[in-house]
């Protein structure tokens, strides 16, 4: 997918999302490729509880261009939330 660099600039930097995840109680975070993200990259934060994951998801919903909500999903370690992030400069 070809996306203009203007959109990448509007996406949050991974350091902001990872810092937010850790301060929200994330057990860990990692980056993965995503065909649905405009940048092709998402940060996945893993939480122990659905309440913590939901609070983090709510914090980022609407702050990412073109994304009106961020959902938490069940994973073996707990609950995961994926947030599109800008690629490294």
MARDORO-10645 format. One line per 2 residues: their letters; for each residue x, z, y of N, C-alpha, C. Coordinates in steps of 0.1 Angstrom, whole numbers. Last residue first. Layout:
a = X/Z/Y/X/Z/Y/X/Z/Y ~ ...
//
This chain:
xx = 119/115/71/124/105/80/137/98/75 ~ 97/118/43/109/123/50/114/112/59
xx = 63/110/48/75/109/41/87/114/49 ~ 37/135/54/45/124/59/58/122/50
xx = 12/143/30/23/147/39/30/134/43 ~ -19/154/17/-10/143/21/0/147/31
xx = -22/181/-5/-23/177/9/-14/166/12 ~ -39/196/-31/-30/185/-27/-33/182/-13
xx = -39/226/-49/-45/219/-37/-34/209/-33 ~ -48/244/-79/-39/235/-71/-46/228/-60
xx = -48/274/-96/-56/265/-88/-46/257/-79 ~ -32/280/-126/-41/286/-116/-50/275/-109
xx = -17/267/-145/-11/278/-138/-20/286/-129 ~ -34/245/-153/-30/256/-162/-24/268/-156
xx = -58/241/-127/-46/236/-134/-42/248/-143 ~ -86/232/-108/-81/240/-118/-69/234/-125
xx = -84/224/-73/-88/220/-87/-80/230/-97 ~ -97/222/-40/-89/229/-50/-93/225/-64
xx = -97/196/-15/-103/203/-26/-93/210/-35 ~ -103/189/18/-92/191/8/-98/200/-3
xx = -120/166/39/-119/178/31/-107/178/22 ~ -115/143/54/-125/153/59/-125/166/51
xx = -90/124/63/-94/133/52/-103/144/58 ~ -81/109/84/-88/102/74/-92/111/62
xx = -54/131/91/-62/119/95/-68/112/83 ~ -58/164/85/-51/153/81/-60/140/84
xx = -75/184/93/-63/183/101/-54/171/96 ~ -97/184/75/-99/179/89/-86/178/97
xx = -82/211/58/-93/201/58/-96/197/73 ~ -65/231/59/-59/218/61/-70/207/61
xx = -80/254/54/-71/254/66/-66/240/69 ~ -92/249/30/-101/249/43/-92/248/55
xx = -71/252/13/-77/239/14/-85/238/27 ~ -66/280/17/-56/271/20/-62/257/22
xx = -91/290/6/-87/293/20/-76/283/25 ~ -89/280/-21/-99/275/-12/-96/278/3
xx = -67/295/-30/-66/280/-29/-77/275/-20 ~ -77/321/-28/-65/317/-20/-64/302/-19
xx = -99/318/-46/-101/322/-32/-90/318/-23 ~ -88/312/-71/-96/301/-64/-98/305/-49
xx = -54/324/-75/-68/326/-74/-75/314/-67 ~ -28/315/-75/-33/322/-87/-48/323/-86
xx = -19/281/-66/-23/294/-63/-28/301/-75 ~ 3/255/-56/-4/262/-67/-7/276/-64
xx = 2/225/-38/5/240/-38/-4/246/-49 ~ 17/195/-34/8/202/-43/12/217/-42
xx = 19/170/-11/24/183/-14/13/190/-22 ~ 21/134/-17/13/146/-14/21/159/-18
xx = 25/101/-7/31/113/-11/22/125/-7 ~ 16/78/5/21/77/-9/27/90/-14
xx = 5/79/29/20/78/29/25/76/15 ~ -22/80/22/-17/69/31/-2/68/31
xx = -29/87/-12/-24/92/1/-19/80/9 ~ -35/75/-36/-46/77/-26/-41/82/-13
xx = -12/75/-51/-17/62/-46/-28/63/-36 ~ 14/97/-48/-1/96/-48/-5/82/-43
xx = 40/117/-61/35/104/-55/20/104/-57 ~ 46/151/-51/44/141/-61/39/128/-54
xx = 63/182/-46/59/169/-41/56/160/-53 ~ 52/216/-49/60/205/-53/55/193/-47
xx = 52/252/-49/47/239/-44/57/229/-49 ~ 39/284/-60/49/274/-59/43/262/-53
xx = 20/303/-54/30/306/-64/42/297/-63 ~ 9/309/-21/11/300/-31/22/305/-41
xx = 1/325/1/2/331/-12/4/322/-23 ~ 4/315/26/-10/317/21/-11/323/7
xx = 30/310/29/25/322/37/10/325/33 ~ 31/287/13/38/300/9/33/312/16
xx = 16/269/28/12/273/14/18/286/10 ~ 30/268/52/17/273/52/12/277/38
xx = 54/256/42/54/270/48/40/276/49 ~ 43/232/34/49/241/24/50/255/29
xx = 35/221/58/25/223/47/31/233/37 ~ 59/220/72/47/227/78/37/231/67
xx = 74/203/56/79/217/59/68/226/65 ~ 61/178/56/61/187/44/65/201/47
xx = 42/172/85/55/172/78/54/182/66 ~ 10/155/85/18/167/87/31/166/79
xx = 5/123/100/4/132/89/13/144/91 ~ 12/108/122/0/117/123/-1/126/112
xx = 32/93/113/35/102/123/24/112/125 ~ 18/76/96/28/86/90/31/97/100
xx = 4/61/114/-3/70/106/6/80/100 ~ 25/46/125/17/55/133/10/65/125
xx = 35/30/105/43/42/107/35/51/117 ~ 9/16/85/17/16/97/24/30/99
xx = 12/8/51/6/16/61/15/16/73 ~ 6/-9/22/13/-9/34/6/-2/45
x = 8/0/-12/0/0/0/9/0/12
//
